[in-house]
Each structure stands twice: as C-alpha cells, then as structure tokens.
C-alpha cells in the first residue's frame, strides 16, 4: 500500500479554538479533521502529530505558511 502525501492545516474556529484539517496534497480533498477544538495551539499540533506519526510524508501548514515535518 502506498503512503499518500498529506497536508495538515491548523486554523482557529469561530470560538477561537484551534483545529486541524488533513487533506491530500495531490487533489486537496479533505480526508479528516479534528472532532474537537483545542485551547492551545500546541495541544492541537500534538494531536495531529500523534495521529499522522506513521506517515513520513506529512506537511504541517501553520497560519504563517508551510513547514515540512522532520521525521
């Protein structure tokens, strides 16, 4: 099974909580998103890192721009 390239974006919702959204880099389709909002950005980032730890080709995109995961 091939590992697909995934972009994980972080954003703030209407309640000012942090959330993540994972989409395929190739076509931009959303594959998954956080089911809950996080008060701190670090908690949101850590949750996404745990979830996508098995995929070596994950790009984390923060509000200031893309940052490549270092695995």
N, C-alpha and C positions, 0 to 999 in steps of 0.2 A: 504494500500500500504506500502510495506516495504522500509525502508530507507537503501540505499546501502552505503557501505564503499567506500570512495573516497580519493585518494591521489592527492594533488595539488603540482606539482613541479614547481620551479622557475628556470629560466635559462636566459642566455644572447644570443641574436641572433647575426647575422653577423654584424649588425650595432651597436653592443654594447648596445642595448636597452634591458630592462628587459621584460620578458614574463612569462606567466603561462600556465600550461597544466594539465588538470584534467583527471585522469584515474581511472578505477575500481581497487581496491586493489586485488580482487579475481582473475581476469584474465589479468590485465594490459592493457586492451583495452582503448584507448584514447576516452573520451566522449566529451570533449570540450577543446578549447584553446583560448588564448587571441587573439582578432582580431587586436590588435594594440600593439606596443612596448611602454614601459614607460621609461622615462629618469632616474627616481629614483626608487630604489627597493621598497621603502615604498609605492609609488603610485601603483605599481604592486600588492603588497601584499594586500593593502586595497581594490583594485578592486576585487580580489579573495575572500576576507573575506565577502564583501557585497554580492557577488553572491551566496556563499555557506553558508550563515548565518543560513538558515533554517535546514540544515543538521547537527545534533550533532556528526556525526561520520566522520569527515573530518580530514585527516592528512596532515599537511603542511610540505613539504620536501624542505628545503633550500639547496643551494650548499654544505654546510658543513655537511648535514645529516638530518634525520627526526626530526621533532618537533611536538608533539601532540597538537592539538588545545585545548584550555581551554575554555569551554562554561559553 
